[in-house]
Amino acid sequence: MQNLIVCSNCGQTVSVYKNPIPTVDIIIRTFGGIILIKRKNPPYGWAIPGGFIDYGESAEHAAIREAEEETSLKISNLKLLGVYSAPDRDPRFHTLSVVFTAESDGIPVAGDDARELGVFTYETLPSQLAFDHATILQDYFSLLKSSPGSCCVS
């Protein structure tokens, strides 16, 4: 989608494009399962730790930064799981998420956008997950089941 605006500096008409906003999500494996956060801000609910990629930042660096901001954990073994880009995945606006898996052996502490956090297994996942995180986690656990020894297995 393209909009036209007038530049306040030169007075020329310029095009402004409305593009998806890039984000990251990180499935962090730790002792006992994976970490989910309970969001402090809308949209509320349990979610995979993650957030927006800053201008000038790589997706990988954003994943490392967001994991530490939301869980206080240093992560390792960062691996790409996939990209999720359905236009309705975030009720606020069109985002696309680069989803990673990672490991940590630290003790997680809720921070930044996290009201609380928990460690979950497939069997104990909350029934209400924010965004499209139920789909992402279904894909993750299906991959674990079908590919023992894959990059996403701890």
N, C-alpha and C positions, 0 to 999 in steps of 0.2 A: 504494500500500500504506500502511495506516494502523496505527500502534501507539499504545497508550495508556500514559502514564507519569504518575506522581504528581509534581507540582511540589514541589521541596524548600523553596521559600519560603512558599507558601500552603497546600500540602496538597491542592489540587484536582487532579482528573484532567484531563490535557490530551492532545490529539492530536499525534502526531509523524508527519509524512509523510516517506516515503522517495522523494526525487525524483532525477532525473539530475543529475550534477555538471557545471556548465558549464566548457568549456575553449575554447581557441583554437589554431589551427594557422595558420602563415604560410608560403606558398610564396614564397620570396624569390628573385627573378630578379636575377642579377648577371652580370658578364662571363663568358661560357662556359657558362651554364646556370642551374640552380636549386641552392640549398643544402639539403643534408640533414645531419643530425647522427647520430652513432653514440651511442646512449644509454648513460650511465654507470650508470643504475639500472634495475631491472626495470620493465616488460618490456624486455629488451635488443633491440638491432637498430638498423637505420637508420630514421630518422623525419624527418618534416617538423618544423622547429622549432615549439615551442608549449608550452602548459602551462595551468594552472588560472587561471580568472578570480577575482581576489580580491574579497572582499565590499566593496561600495561602488565597484567599478571597472567601467568600461564594457568591452565586448568589444574595441573599437578600442584603448583604452589598454592593455589586457592584451596585445594583439598587438604593439604597439610595445615594451612592456616586455620581453616574452618574447623577441622577436627580438634585442633588445640583450643580454639576459642570456645567451642561448645562442650568439650569433654575434658579439657586440661591434659589430654594425652598427646604424647609424641607418637606418631605412627610410623610404620615401616612396611616394606614389601607392597608398595602401592601398585595396583594392577587395574587396568581398565576392564570394567564389566560391560558397559554399553552406553549408548546415548538414547535418552528418552525425550521426545519432542512433540508429543500430542498438544495441539493448540489449547486444549482445556485442562492440561495437567495441573495448572496453578489457577485457582479461581480469581486471582487478582489481575493477571496479565499473561501473555504468551511467553513462556520460558522454555528453554531446552536445558536438560541436565546431562552433564558428563558424569557418569556414575563409576566410582572406583570401589575396589575392595582394599583393605589394609589390615594390618595386625598391630596390636599393642599389648604389652604385658603390665601396664601401669594400672593404677586405681583411678577410674573415671570420677570426675566431679563436674556437676552441671554448671555451666557458665554461659555468658553472652545471651543468646536467644533461648536457652534451655531453662525451663522452670524446674524440671527434674529429669533424671535419666534412669534407665534400667537396662539390665542385661537379659536378653530373651533368646529362646530357641525357637525353632519352627513351631513346636507344639505350644509354646506360651506366648506367641505374638499377640499384641492387643487387637481387638476386633476392629477398632476404628483407627485407621492410619491416615495421615494428612497426604494431600497431593495424590500422586499416582504410586505411592510407596508400597501399597499392597501388591501391585503389579511387579514392581522392581524386585521386591523380596521374593515373590513367587518365582520369578525368573532366576534369582540367585540360588534359592534352595533347589529348584529343578536342575540347575547346572551342577550343583554339588552331588545330587543323586545320580545323575547320568554320567558324570565325568570324574570319578574318583581319581585323585592325583592331579587334577587340573590346577590352573593358576589360582583359582578361588578357594581351594581347599586348604584349611590350616593344618 
